[in-house]
Structures are given as C-alpha cells and as structure tokens.
C-alpha cells in the first residue's frame, strides 16, 4: 500500500507539473501575420501598408481587368466572342453583369484610414516622409471613392432623378475592433457629399505631393491634377476640369508626354507607356493575372504583332466590333467578325491608332484584335495598366471647354490630338461647332481610349444609349442596368442602406 | 506385502504422474459442424495452450490440477469447458457475430457490448475485408446507420466527406475525429495537386474493427474535438499460437459508369447557326460565323460539310484503369510476445488517365508482457503513397478531360495520321472551339505528381499497480510529409507560352500527442461493478509548407527547378495548435442490469481567445438490461432487451489557428515590395462551439438472435456556433468569427439484422436506415437569414438552395422562364423571387447487406442508398450550352430544344452566348438543380473456399478465390455522369465501376 501511495504521489506531481507547462504551450501566436499592435509602428510598416493599398488596384475586379474590360464589354465598341465564355453577359448588358469593385475598394479605404491614423506617431519619420504618406493615401482614397461613385451612382452630368438613390458610403474611420465593425450600419452619402469628400482628399494630395513624386507607378501631384480634370468633367464643373487639365499639361517636372504619329505605336509596345501619368504596376512576373483574365489574354490571342499564324497565346475574348473597326478606319473584316483562315489583308486608314488592331490567331476563326497589351513587361500576360495618360488631359479639356462655351479652345485641343494621331492630318479650314464638335470630341475619345475603360462612362455621363447590333442591345441611359447592383449582402439587415433602382 | 505396497505406491505415483501430465484430445467445430482451425485451447487460469489444426483437432497436455479448458477463436464465442476426468473433449463453438460478450472500444476504454450505454456502431473486419478501396472511411458508407459517407469524386484515395448525425455547424468543420489505435489523426491535407486523403496510410485489410461514436455522450470523453463524432479504428493484433500467414491479392479493372451522347460535327454546325440566327444574325452571316467557328471557309459546300468527320473525345478520355493489390501478413504469439506484421502494395488507377493511387504500406503491432503486471505495446505504420494528379480537380480547366472531353468540338481530330497528337501548340495546327487543348496529350505530357509519406505510431506502457488499478501512458506520433511536383510541360497549351511551368511544394505535418490514464475496476459484493478512469492528454499539431515556382525550361526533358530560367514565386507558412486536457469517467453497474456512466473532460486550446481558452464537457448515460430481470429471463424467445438513454456535451474547434487575434497579413506585393494589410479583426472571446445531445436507444434480439434490432433517436443541438459573422464590406472586412447561433439535428436510426437460415445454407441480412432532419434555429441580432448567405435561414436546414424556381420553356417564344415569388412567370427573376428549394444533405440513407453461404460458396450483396438530396449539376449545365458558345453539347438537349412556336419542350431555344434577350443567365435558379437520389449495388462478392480436404496435403489452412464488383448497378435519375459526389460537380472524375478477381491463401 505504501508503494502505491508513493506512485500516486509521483503521478500527481507529474500531472501538476505537466499542467503548468502545458498552459504555456497553449499560447501559439501567428508566425505568418503581424500582430496589429506592432504592424504600423515603424517607418517601413507605413510604407508596406501603403503598398497594400496600391496592390488592390492590381486585382481582376479593378485595374487587373474589369474596370477596363467589363465596362468596355458593356459599352458599344466591343464584341465578346465566347472563346472562353467570358464577358458574354456583360456584353449583352444582362442584369447583374457589371463591375464588382465594392468590397475591394472599401478594403483599401479602411487600410488608408487606419494608416492615416497611425502615421503621425512614427517617431523616426521626417516631415517630408509624412507629407508624402498623407498625400499618397489621400490621392488613393480619392481615387477609390471616385471609382466607387462613378460606378455605383449616377454621374452628376446625367442623372435619372426618379431612379437616383444617392452617392456612396463615405467611410473615414479605420476599423480596429470586432465590436466597432459589427455595430456599423452605414448609409449612402448624397452624390454631392460624395464628390465633396473626393475633392477634399484630392486637393490635400495636390498640396502634399511633389510634381512627379515616385514616378508613374505611384501617386503624384501630376496624377492628382490629371485625375482632378476627369473628376471635374464627370461632375460638370467645366472650369475646374479645364484648369486642372491645364495645370497638369503645364506642370514642370511632371511625368511623361504626349506621343505623336511617329512614336504612338512604339509607345504602346513599351513596358512603360511614355504617355502614362499614373499606372498600376505589375512589377514582377508572378503578379500577372494569367492566361484567362489578364488584359493581354482578354484582348488578344497573339504572342507578338503579326503572329496570327503562330501559336495562340491568350483567350482573345473581347474584340472590337464592326462599329469600332469602321470608326478606326479598318476594313476587310467579315460582318460576323469571325474570319475563316487564312485571313485577308486588312485596309487601314491614316489613323495611327488602328495599327494596334490586327488579325489574331485562328481560334473559332480569326478576329481582329486589340494589341494594346501583349506581355510587354517581359512575359506572357504581363503588362502594366495605364490609368491616366496625356491624351486624356487634352480631350478632357476640349470637352470641358466646349461645355463652357469656349468652342475655339475645344477645337484647338481636339486638333492637337488629331494631329498626333492621323498621319498627314491637316486642320480643316472650317472649324466644327455645336453638336458636331462635341460628337467629334467624343469620337476621338472613343478611338483614343478603346479598351481602356472610358467609353462606358462617356455614354453614361452624357446620357447616351448603348446601341449594339451584335449582340443586339439598345439600352437607354435610363435603363436600371446602367448602374450595378450594390452587393445584396450590403443591404440585407442594414436599414440605412439603399439598393440601386431595379435590383 | 512390502513389495506389493511398493508396487501399489509405484502404480499410484505413476497414476498421479499421469494425472499430472495427462493428455486431452478432441475436435473443435463450429455450429454448422465445420472444423475450426487455429482455435486456441488454453488451460483455464494459465497461459499454457495449443491451437487446433486444419481439421479442428487438438491435443493438449494438462497439469493435474487443471479444471477446465478455454476454447476461443476469431469471431467465435469463447467457451470454458470443465475437464472432469475426460480425455476427449469435442467442443462446438458458437459464432459470436452478435455475441453480447463482444467488446466495444469506447475511447480510452474497452467495455462489453452489454455494458454499452451510448450510440455506438461497430463495423468488424469481416464486413470490409478485401474491398478495393484505398481508404477505410469509405468502408463505413452504408454500413453505419446515421453516418453519411460521400466521396468527393472518383479520384482514388481522394477526399471523403464523413458526416455523423448531420452537420452541426455553419462555418466550422464537420469532420469527425479519427483515432487509430489511440492516436488521434490530423485530417488536414497539404497537397496543391490532388486530394491526398490522410486516412490513406492504413491498408483497410489491417483493420480489426471500426467503432463509430455517434452521440455526444459517447464522444464526450474526447471533449473539444468530438463535436462531429469520433471514429475509432483498431488494427489487428497477434494471438497466441504459431505464426499464421495470410497472403491476399486481387486484380481488376476500373471503368466508367457511363458516357454522355453529344452532337456530331454536322449537328453542331446546324445548332450553332441556329443560335446565331436566334440572337439576331442573318442566316448567311450566321452560317459564315458558324463555319469559321469550325475553322472552315464560308465557301464550304454542303457536300463537304456532309463528309466532315466526328471524333469521339469521350471514348478516348474514358478508358480503363487497373486495380492491383497484394498483401502478406503474419501474426502469432507466445506467452510474452504477440505480434501482427503486414506489408502491402496497392495500385488503383482511375479510368481517366493518368490519375492513380499507389501505396506501399508496412504495419507492425507488437505486445510485450514484461511480467504479469507490466505490458508494453507498440504499433508502427509506415506508408508511402504516390498519386498522379488529375490536370484539375473539380474545376473548369480546359485541359481537364473529365470536364472537357464531351465539349471539345467533334471536328477536332485526336491524333494525326502519323499517330502524333493533333493540335499541339507550335505545330501549326490549332484545335477549334473553346476547348482547344488536346486532353490526351496533356494526360501524357503533364507531370503532376504527389508523394505522401506518412508515419503513424504509438508506444504505450500499462502497469497493473494492483488488481484494480491500471496505469497506462502513451505517446503517439502522426507525421505526414506531402511533396507536390506540378510540371506543366512546354509542349502543352498552358505551358507553351512560358516554355514550361513548375511548382514544387513540400508540406510537413507533425501531430504529437501523449496521454496518461489511471483505470480502476472492481466488483463490490459481487453485484456492484465500478470502473473509473482519470487521465490527462496533450496534443500539438504543427504544419509547415513552402512552395517554389519557376518557368522557362529549355526542354521538356528538364523538369526540375534548377533548369527554370525565371523564378516566378515563392511562398511558405507555419501554423500550430495545441490542446491540453484532463478527463475522467465513472461507470457503475448493478448486476449488469442497471448501468450508469458519467464522463467529464476539460480542454484547453490554443485556438481560442485568452478569455475563453478552456471548456468543460460532460456526459451522463443510463442503460437498463431488461433481459436480466427475472420476469424476462423466463421468456425464451427474447434473447436481449436493453434500453438506453444518454445526454452529452462535446465541442467543435475546427476553425483556423489564431482566429482570435487582430492581425496584419503580409501576402501582398506592390512595386517589388511587401504590402501589409489588416487581415483579421480580433475576438478575444472566441471559444468552443458546443454540441449537446440526448439519445434514446433500444436493443432487442429475439428468436435465438435470429432477429435483432437497434433503434436510436436523438436530438442534437449545436450552440455558440463558430460562425463567420458577416460584416458590411464598407468596414474593410467581410466577416469575423464569433460564437453565434444555434442549430438542431434530429434523427432516427434503425439497424435490423435477420438470420433466416443458419444451417448449411446461411443467409444473414443487415439493413439500416437513418432519417435525418436539420434546422437552423437561431442566428444573431434576430436575423432570419445570414447576410452573407441568404440560403442560411432560421427554420430551414443548412445546405439549402435558396433561389428562384425554373418554370420551363415558353411555348410561344422558346425562351426559358422562372417563377417569381408570387408564382407568376418571368424572364428575369430577382433576388426577391428566391425561395428555399431543398438541400444538399440526404434525409434518408443507409445500406442493406446480405451474406449468403452454402458449403464453401459465399455471396455478399451490398446495396447503399441515399434519398432527399439536391445538387447543382455543374457538368450538365456546361454540357447544355447548346452551341451558344463554341463547345459541343448534349444530344438530349439538341433533341428536346424549342424550334417553332407551339413546341412544348424542356429545352429553350438556343441562343448565342446562352442567355436570351433581357433574360436571366441560362443556368439561373433551379434549372440545373436535380435530385441525386440513388440506390446502388455497391458491392457484390462471390467467393469460394476450397475444401480443407483438398489443400491439407499442401500444409495450407485455407484458400479462397473470389470475384468482386463495385458499383455494378445504380438506380438514379441524375442527368450527367454520376450522382455520388460532393460539391457542384464541375469537371470531377466520376465514380467508377470496378471488377476484381482475388485469391486469399492462409498457411
């Protein structure tokens, strides 16, 4: 019996000691993620946090593809050929087929807000560091909010009052606790309040950032001015659009310059477009979105210019439709667009821009495809996305000047672009005026930015219908499908939130 | 006189000596009169024993004081026979299939079946022997009432979903806890290539029994890991006797259960033209486009069109696979050592090449009796599994033959006339259509290979401190290393542009555990039987992986990273969790009549927040063996009658690690630099999901055990669900894991065994059925539906479909229609038109097993069935694109499509890009949701035992030959390949039909 007691005693002692050491064993923090208490306490922490905000722009839903390709598929210039069954519903303007940037954009905005809260406490940062941080973050907040508002709400220059449900959710706080997040029932700000917040951020970034800052891959004063000219144009603030564009054009030490007929094509073949003022940078090969959804894969099957007879590279899902090809001055393609091999030679007008359109590889037929993205950064599907470039400054200003009644100013900017794009262009003796002048500005805008995600907004903000013959679509600007559905989960259970009309 | 006395005493002495060492002989037979070989014959109270020979004879020398002999054999009731002064004892052993003396393993303990108070189903080796399946969990399918086993697909050794008594959680896992010989298994998987089920390490033929702890009370002793039930696996062990060998092999083929009829080239051209015309093109333009889609000039004549070939890609892709299994085991033992050793090789090829499964496994289990009080046991299982992975699993990759083969345009040849593959990139040839990858070439060229090396082992020591107290300590290790090699050959479409692409990954999983238990067992005053258990346990799981990717290979012959010109990515992570537990159990039985059990476990887990790291789980169980009451003892036709009630708690901790912490992730990149971002909001209150369950059970057996029935009814409530609570995305987060909500499962389980014939002709039939109902009973904030998933609604089951109902085709226009919420027809159903349609879990399911034997011939017939489950048929939907895009389509759709006003048909008019003008998508709502109901002849085995008399001279104990078929017949109305899968059925390898021939030799 005595022996047993000793054993039991030993056992008890063992259990107790094991129990004590095990409590420590139950504390296993993450080794892959940083504890939130230390993440934003250093200079590099802030830099990395800002990188994350930029990185969201690379997503397929944003400038990886959708803000260009989904919107162009919805507009009147493109045909989704169904080669990989992508973008078909968008091309037919099916209800619910639209951009989906809601969650990603608010992720970025929350990160911006958290970082704006944290950066003032960084001890070893210089005032210049802090000014740049705040400037870039505010530029990015304006940029994300503007993409949200131009998609999820009407554009102020054309609203349908009976269907107008306001602007977007303006969130200026960073969420740190579950309780704060679970107790957040946001509502949509008015359209005016949404734009006011965007302007406030954009002006701050203009004041804080240096002219070229860190170049076209990051926010800069130049980018902020260029963005400002677009925002003002959408808002119908013509003088501000004019002045912002002028400031961007005349900024010394800015980024890039306008190309002309001599270097237009080579500009598009370069990894960094010389006209780019702000681009989304896919810095490494591994960041490309791959063979299905990268911009190159979406638009072309070609591995190199002229390589229609060699191996197919991308999907080539979204191609110019007959209307756009004709406007670009291309002829020789069949009505149904799909061409049996071998494809005949195409005829090109003097518009240098049409040199970026050529026969693709045979895959259910050859199609004329857009070659603005072809793996220019050094590998298949690897391209940067130029978001703001020089030509837009002149076209924004031309339109703003026209709207403000300055037809000669508009005519001058329009011709500046046409001189840079048509080989041997001579300015007509009789200037265009009135509707004809506006139509020409919008036409140049369509040709200049084909597949760069501008056309849909140009139609939307001018109240123009989307008219396509193939697929047959006639979508008036009053149709509810012009605005996307706000994700249903954002509306469910939130009495403050209003869904867009028709959903 | 003296002489006589001497003689007499000498004689007496001799007699005594003779008595001291006398010999008893006899024959051991079973209740049919067949000899029982290898029966153990042991002198009662000693370890002295012998075995019977092949014809059942034994001969044993027994000491003078021997009173009785104990006869035992596998699956026989042990019998003690007093010797008296007999020298010949012939004994008939009763088959113990339904014996109440059978023991059941309940977790840290073994109890007699008679004393079981909870809902436990036992599956014994005989039921699952020699099934050509890589994974023992598959063997449970249809054999345990209330347990749903569903293979994710037909990938050999792939994922299985095992759900015991319904799903109890919305977001946390529903996987049961698997315990093999006391070692709790980690069921995470680490492959980026294929499904490498962690249960594959064990050859199912090494299993002695599987016990499924179904109710919370039974599982409660495993505490926080037991919320989804527990599956205990016990491997075979050696028995005292000379070494016995079993050699077993089987060989056979796997083949498809069916193919789908698709269009010829001419039919497709016609349908494509029709689709384009319906979408607004002129007939001439449509024909040009359709011809261009086939790569043909617009000038192609009708005569040329009529002579276009049609190639059958499905026939090429769906071929036959081989099954080969060979195993050898040895078992035996002496007084102090017993052992079971086995080695096996198993190969199982899917019918779609190159997907396969090859396992080599070694298993050893030894027990050393150091002295009468001290025993050491050791089990070691080593296995290596190689798997050729499919090109993609269950997604829509163009190179995936399971997905693409029926949709490649039939004008594309498979081979060139010289036998090379048609349409490879760089060849100048191009396949037309969306599916432009030569899947046969991909199958041959691509190297997707996964190697899984696994070690599961344990060492335990038990010491009998006193006859009542036993102390047992165990250490166990479950170690798994997965190596993935994913080489996209530069000759195939996906690798050509980048000159080949490679991902190599290594994943290491280490699961260490140790426990110590003290067991007490004593009978007081012959009627009060008490047993108690106390224990502590520690377990730590650690996972680490890294991956490197590269591209740009100078030749397809170079397939490893050093040859890559461009590194394209690296990644890796580390994660660990630990639990520390204390547990105890108290059992009391009064005369075997009234049985009471209580158990308690306190668990601490690293997965939970600092405020709630520990949880306590308890159970109470009662049973009444009514048969032991005197008034029932007299009633002869009732052999057993027992009533059970139990209540128990168990926890679910199947969520990720460190979900309680507020974190910044570091997985983003911009401008060659890292991006850090708030990846998770913290929740220090995060804690266990709790399961509480009441179970009422009845076991009854009548007419000499010819009919026995087990009925269980339960009500299971899961509360404090580990719920991923939706947040508005405007916060920057979409969800946070909190303990919210409640769910209820109720069910009824019947298991009926009938033995109508038990003479020379034997027939034993076991049928089970379970009825299962699930309901979400509470969410949070009074919500009636989950914001992130409107299909999760209070009052409705988890896994429900919440969508608009398909209303068929408008005979006037040929356009597809749906019902709105008021039952009116619409082309554009909206969110408000959604309603609950049904759900993805069966409501009735089970199996029916029949074993028939006559002389040496035996027949096993096993049916398995499921009713009440709905699934989206993604594969069918894709194959019903009706030439709306450039993919081939089903003949059934072609034949049943709308063409003219007035046509009353199930398939809408074909339309380029599928969705008709201003209509919802072509697959919206319930259009492609179907019942998966099926009854399947899961297994049919015909065996023949060659008579002992024929093989005796070769010193063999037995030879059995058998032929076995799996999935030979299925009743189902499922429209595409096969109804047995989980998920949405996109491009998965379907289940297969297997036929194997086997030979088993015992010597």
Interface residues (C-beta under 8 A of the other chain):
Chain A: X4 X7 X11 X14 X15 X18 X19 X22 X23 X25 X26 X27 X28 X29 X30 X31 X32 X33 X34 X35 X36 X37 X39 X40 X45 X47 X48 X49 X51 X52 X53 X54 X55 X58 X80 X82 X83 X84 X85 X88 X89 X91 X92 X94 X95 X102 X103 X106 X107 X109 X110 X111 X114 X169 X171 X174 X175 X176 X177 X178 X180 X181 X182 X184 X185 X186 X217 X218 X281 X283 X284 X285 X286 X287 X291 X303 X309 X310 X311 X312 X313 X334 X335 X336 X337 X338 X339 X340 X341 X361 X362 X363 X364 X365 X366 X379 X380 X469 X470 X471 X472 X487 X488 X489 X490 X492 X493 X494 X497 X503
Chain B: X276 X279 X280 X281 X285 X286 X288 X289 X291 X292 X293 X295 X296 X297 X298 X398 X425 X426 X428 X430 X432 X433 X434 X436 X465 X466 X469 X471 X493 X494 X496 X497 X498 X516 X518 X536 X538 X540 X549 X551 X566 X568 X569 X573 X574 X575 X576 X577 X578 X579 X580 X582 X604 X605 X606 X613 X657 X658 X661 X662 X663 X664 X665 X666 X668 X669 X670 X671 X672 X673 X674 X675 X676 X677 X678 X679 X680 X681 X682 X683 X725 X726 X727 X728 X729 X730 X731 X732 X733 X734 X736 X738 X781 X783 X785 X787 X788 X790 X828 X830 X831 X881 X884 X885 X886 X887 X912 X913 X914 X915 X917 X918 X919 X920 X921
